[in-house]
Amino acid sequence: MRCPFCGNIDTQVKDSRPAEDHVAIRRRRFCPACGGRYTTYERVQLRDLVVIKSNGKREDFDRDKLERSIKISLQKRAIENERMDQMISGIVRRLESLGDSDIPSKTIGEIVMEALARIDTVAYVRFASVYKNFQAADDFEDFVSELRPPVLTED
């Protein structure tokens, strides 16, 4: 592993332990050349995924991009990082198990919304506002009204 600070290729692993509910290995590394310390994560990748965008463009699946968008949705919410990492790993495993390496971005968005709805409704609405491209306050109102159970009135 190349040192991110000085580029030295002779780095040492100081500690390894399971991470993300035992689906990744966290390694603490040390560079003897510059004294830098850093962490790496090792994950199993079942297949290379390709995202098919709505305009037909194809791009390699980027776990970091998925993680960034979910972190934005969960910003200032009381969700532990470990739970978020588990959710992201679960989403990636689900995508890899779909059986096809080409995955429409719509499918990814639906799976993410489903996962967010289970852990935090505010994050779910935040993600949906970007994913569904809300243009006006009415779009929010319509979406949130679908989340609420119907009000029963006595006749």
N, C-alpha and C positions, 0 to 999 in steps of 0.2 A: 504494500500500500504506500503510495506516494504521500509525503508530508505536505499538507496544504499550505504550510508556512514557508518552507525553504525548498521544497521539491525533492528532497532526499528520498531515495527509494528503499533505504534500509531502515525501516521503522520497526518498533517492537510492540507486541501486544502485552499490556500489563494486567488486564482483567477482562474476562468474558463472562457474561451471564445472560440468561434468557430475558427477553423483553416482549412487550406486546402480547401478553397471554401465551407465551411460548411459541409464537410464530415468527420470531426474529431473534437474532443474537446481537447483543450490545457489546461492543469491544472498546475498551479504553486503550488508546495507543500513545506511544511516546517516541519522539524523534531524538536519537542521541546526537545528531548533528547540531540542532538548534535548541533543543530542550523543550520543544513544543509538545503540548498534550492535546489530544482531540478524541472524539468519539465517532465510531462508525457503526452502522447497523447492517446486518446480513439477513436477507430474506429469501425465501424460496420463490422463484418465479416459474410458474407452470408453462406459460407460453408468452410470446411477444404479442401484445395487443395493439391493434390499430383502431383509432377513433375515426368514424365516418361523420364529418360535420354535416349540418343541415344543407350547406351549399354544395355538398359532394366532395369537398376537399378531404384528404386523408392525412392524418398525422399520428405519430407514435403516441401511445398512451403514456402519460406522465403522472406518476403517483404524486409527485411533489405539487403539481398543479391542482390535483384533486384535493390534496391536504390544505393548500393555501385557500381554496374557495370554501372549504368546510370551516377552516379557522376563522375566516371573515364572518361567516354566518354565526359562529359560536362566540364571537368577540363579546367580552364583558358578560358572559353567561357562566353560571356556576357548574361547569362541566370539567371534570378532571382530564388532564392531558392523556392519562392512561386509557380512560374510557373512549376518548376521541380516537386515539391510535388503534384501539380494538375495533371501533366502528369502521375506520378506514381500511384496516386489514380485512375485515369481513366483506366490505364492498368489493375490494380487489379480488378476494377469493371467489366471490359470487360472479364477478365479471369473467374471471378465468375459467370458471366451471360452466359457462353458458354453452361451450362447445364450439364456438366460432371465434377466431382471432380478430375478425372485423366486427366492431361494435358501434352501432349508431350512437351519437352523442345524446340523443333523446332517451335511449335506454339507460345510459349512465345517469342522466339527470333524474329520471324517475326512481332509480334505485337509491340515489343519494337522498332525494326527498322522502322516500319511504323510511330510510334509516334515521333521518333528522326528526321526522314526525314522531318516532318512537321515543326520542330522548329529550327534545326541547321544541315546543311549538313556536317560540319566538324565532329560533334559528331556522326552523322549517319555513316560516313566512318570509324571513329575510332571503333565504336561498331561492324560494319560489318567485320572489319579486324580480330577481335577476334572471332566473331560468325561464320564466314565463314572460319576461320583458314587460312588466307593468309600466303603463304610460301615464296613468292618472290615479288620483286618490280613489276613484270609484273602482278601479281594478283591485286595490287592496281590500276595499269594503266587500266587494263580491266574493273574493277569495276567503276572507276571514269569516264571512257569513256561512260559507259552506262548512267551516270547521265547527261551528256552534251547533249544538243539538237544537231541533225545532222547539219553540216555546209552545207548550200546550195551554190552551185556554179552556175554561169551563163554560159550557153553554147552558 
